Amino acid sequence: METVVSGIRSTGKLHLGNYYGALSNFVKMQNEYNCYFFIADLHSLTTHPTPDGLQTTVRQVIVEYLAAGIDPEKSTIYVQSDVPEVSELYLYMNMNAYLGELERATAFKDKVRSNPDNVNAGLLTYPVLMACDILLHHGTKVPVGKDQEQHLEMTRTFGNRFNRLYDVDYFKEAFAFSYSDKLVKIPGLAGQGKMGKSNGEADCIYLSDSADVIRKKVMRAVSDSGPTEMNQPKPESIQNLFDLMKVVSSADTLQHFEDLYNNCAIRYGDFKKQLAEDMVNTTEPVRSRIEDISNDNDYIAKVAKLGAEKAGESARKTLKEVREIIGIKRFY
């Protein structure tokens, strides 16, 4: 059985982008693969969260993993920092990662441009830590978003470089995996780019958002004055809304509004109302489970402990073998 590894940073509540880009796939995968799904709290340290904020968001992601349908008996759900072996492997792999290749990473260059006052070493070596998350459990299938494809390529580079350096065939190659033909990219409501917390609350539909909050956010989504020519191309802000409808609405509903747009007859108020109601209906089952699970502290603790034990067993085996390959051996 092949191993799937993926994680979500603990930087806040999960949104539709996380759900359709990751969680919905996780739920399917757990029935067919050996799955490790973690909460990436170490990755989130690059943005310097407060201690209370970090603890709160880690707990929230555990709750939302469970609410989305991930079964801790079928999958391994764990907190990244509960498995210290990932940090040790990160140290070893950093010795074989080179400055030039890390500086060329698109995500790193984007971070430097957007936040030049916080260009820390953790951001630079982010791809190494991500690689270690995967290599630690010998993952071969990684459900990642399109923006992470380069990091996954670097994971293969680091694993293959380790194999060549020590003349072993130890780490396997990992590839992007999705049940759909294309890696999913869920756009935000702010008019451009993918849905993301960094663009502000108004850009995201969170899984825990109430029906009223969802309706208000969608009605305020960026749009324009409408098409002026038949079948004209949609600007990005409008295409984003149609892409969201493609995800949460029926094909007939989508086609109905496509026809209205192409015939210059669309009314964005009606369009957004339909989109909002379909989002409310789509998120309702998960939202209800979030409320129930959030109130069960004992269950949350049990899931975290079970995950740490299962992930730790796999991680300890890998680190024992990696140390032997490198030549790190005790004299007592």
Secondary structure, 3 states (H helix, E strand, C coil): CCEEEEEEECCCCCEHHHHHHHHHHHHHHCCCCEEEEEEEHHHHHHHCCCHHHHHHHHHHHHHHHHHHCCCCCCCEEEEHHHCCHHHHHHHHHHCCCCHHHHHCCHHHHHHHHHCHHHCCHHHHCHHHHHHHHHHCCCCCEECCCHHHHHHHHHHHHHHHHHHHHCCCCCCCCCEECCCCCCCCCCECCCCCCECCHHHCHHHCCECCCCHHHHHHHHHCCCCCCCCCCCCCCCCHHHHHHHHHHHHHCCHHHHHHHHHHHHCCCCCHHHHHHHHHHHHHHHHHHHHHHHHHHHCCHHHHHHHHHHHHHHHHHHHHHHHHHHHHHHCCCCCC
